[in-house]
Amino acid sequence: MKNLREGLRWLDQAFADLKTARDCLKDGNFYATAFFAQQAAEKALKGFFLRPRI
C-alpha cells in the first residue's frame, strides 16, 4: 500500500501544479504556464507508474 499512497501523493501534486498552470495562463504568463504544465505531466506519470498492479 506504500506505492498507492506515494502514487496518490504525486497525483495530488500534479493537480496542484495544473491549477497553478491554469492561473498563470489566465494572467498571460506563458513561460510559467508551460513550466507548471510540464511539471504536472511529469508528476502525473510518476503517480501512474507507482500505482498497484493487478
N, C-alpha and C positions, 0 to 999 in steps of 0.2 A: 504493500500500500504506500510505501515511501515514494515510489515512482509516480503514483497517482497524485499525491499531494504536491510533489515537486512539479509535475506537469501542469496542474491547475494553477500553481503559483506563477509559472511562466505565462500561462494564458491570461491570467488577471493582469499581469504587467503589460502584455501585448494589447489588451483592450484599453488600458490607461494610456499607452503610447499612441494608439489610434485616435483616442479622444483628443489628445494634445495635437496630433497632426491635423485633425479637423478644425480645431480652434486656430491654429496657425494659418490654415488655408483661408478661413474667414477674415483674418487680419491681413491677408495678402503677403504673408511671409513664406514664400515658396521654397526657399532653401531649407528652412526649419520643417516645413511640411514634408518635403522629400526625406529628410533625415529621420523624423519620427515615424513616417510610414514604413521606411526600410527597417527600422528597429522593431516595429510592431510585427512585421512579416517574419523577421528572424526569430523573435521570441515565440510567436505562434507555432513556428515549425519545431522549435525546441520542445515546446509543450506537447505537440503532436507525437514526436518521436519518443517521449517519455511515458506515453500512455501505456496502460497494461495491455498485453497481447492476449487474445483469447484463443 
